[in-house]
Amino acid sequence: MKKNTPQRLKTAVLMLLVLFICKTNSQAQSPDSYIFGDALPDAPELSARGEYKVGVRTLEFVHKGQVDVLKSKGGVDAIYDRPLKVEVWYPANLADNEKEIVAYDQVFGVSNDPKRPLIPFQFTGRATRDAKPKTGVGSFPLIVVSHGYLGSRLLMTYLTENLASKGYVVVAIDHTESTYRDASPFQSTLLNRGKDILFVLNQIAELAKPKSKSFLEGLADANNTALIGYSMGGYGVLNAAGAGYSQQAANLFATMTGGSKAIEVRTSGNPEYIASQDNRIKAVVAFAPWGMQRGVWDAEGLKGLKVPTFFVAGSQDDISGYEDGIKAIYKGTVNSDRYLLTYMNARHNVAPNPPPAESYKPERARDYAHYSEPAWNERHINNINQHFVTAFLGIQLKHQDFGKYLLLQPNSNEKNWTGFPPRSSVGLELLHEVPAK
């Protein structure tokens, strides 16, 4: 027995070493194989990808005859043709040799800031460029996505790809003069968000019509549309869906632009704004919508939002505000069946992709901060967002039986929420209000 002990000890040590190496290699390889939006082990139930493979294409539109507020002077508005680039994700048919993988081109920096020059980078997604659309299964509900200021159409690919895999056509806009590549003064963003969203909705509706000869023909159901927006995108989707801006917002805009009244057509009570109400919009998801602290919204304007709305916020949001910001908007939209999901102790970045690996450098600290959420794991936030947006839009656009995922104890610390792995639903709050009678 004693003679074999050294050999047994040697064998045991060798086995432990092999297990250690395997575990170490596994841990080292796991982050490399992760793609934004993949479900982590503690992801809630509905964050998983859906049944469809995903295709992606880029389209370019031109909104003709728009107010060029950046060149307006003395109350006289200049006019221009406004270009808009969009990314479209959709259920696809893939050939055997096609891989569900895509490289997205993005940039760090800000075009009008010499201290933050534009630096291109790529990141990977789970979609196939220019894939054939899924046929023979009818049309899919449409979702239009609006990014923050500054941002891009690729800011939330974890969510856009995920929703497309669940049977939606998802269209994300590059809002001209509001992206990293063409950053411009804020007044363009104030004016154009709601207008851009409705224009893109109309363009997709045209491409989805019979005989359009577009890949979207018969694929997108624009009569069954949801809007998703983050920050200034949240500001835009609320306005596009019925919440008119206040007169104070119009006054602020006029001050910023030397007297332009162009935004008045998006204020509550304005006949042109009332005429623009679009009954194709069935639901809204608003991440950290901006404007309440600046008087952009008032009680009358918020009453105009009547479609079901899902708000998402951080309780420490220092951009849009929380108690007197996002939560105040939630309370004020009294004619909407509405929810408010709050990440406790989170700030403003409750919607974007996680920070890209290229931002993990001291000189890119400001770019890292543009994506990062100090108190939360960004990947976990992404999975939670996928889960709740899937539940909410599944109910509103597809009449799916997902009610149990929203009928929850408000404080997630008191009882583990339905659909969450044990001990994983902490630091969250979900409020719900029905329309006023």
Secondary structure as GFF3:
##gff-version 3
##sequence-region A 1 437
A	DSSP	alpha_helix	5	33	.	.	.	ID=ss1
A	DSSP	three_ten_helix	45	47	.	.	.	ID=ss2
A	DSSP	beta_strand	53	73	.	.	.	ID=ss3
A	DSSP	beta_strand	76	93	.	.	.	ID=ss4
A	DSSP	beta_strand	102	108	.	.	.	ID=ss5
A	DSSP	beta_strand	119	125	.	.	.	ID=ss6
A	DSSP	beta_strand	128	129	.	.	.	ID=ss7
A	DSSP	beta_strand	132	133	.	.	.	ID=ss8
A	DSSP	beta_strand	140	146	.	.	.	ID=ss9
A	DSSP	alpha_helix	157	164	.	.	.	ID=ss10
A	DSSP	beta_strand	169	174	.	.	.	ID=ss11
A	DSSP	alpha_helix	186	207	.	.	.	ID=ss12
A	DSSP	beta_strand	220	230	.	.	.	ID=ss13
A	DSSP	alpha_helix	232	241	.	.	.	ID=ss14
A	DSSP	alpha_helix	247	256	.	.	.	ID=ss15
A	DSSP	three_ten_helix	262	266	.	.	.	ID=ss16
A	DSSP	alpha_helix	271	275	.	.	.	ID=ss17
A	DSSP	beta_strand	281	287	.	.	.	ID=ss18
A	DSSP	three_ten_helix	292	294	.	.	.	ID=ss19
A	DSSP	alpha_helix	299	303	.	.	.	ID=ss20
A	DSSP	beta_strand	309	314	.	.	.	ID=ss21
A	DSSP	pi_helix	322	326	.	.	.	ID=ss22
A	DSSP	alpha_helix	327	332	.	.	.	ID=ss23
A	DSSP	beta_strand	338	343	.	.	.	ID=ss24
A	DSSP	three_ten_helix	357	359	.	.	.	ID=ss25
A	DSSP	three_ten_helix	362	364	.	.	.	ID=ss26
A	DSSP	alpha_helix	365	371	.	.	.	ID=ss27
A	DSSP	alpha_helix	378	398	.	.	.	ID=ss28
A	DSSP	three_ten_helix	403	405	.	.	.	ID=ss29
A	DSSP	beta_strand	428	433	.	.	.	ID=ss30
###
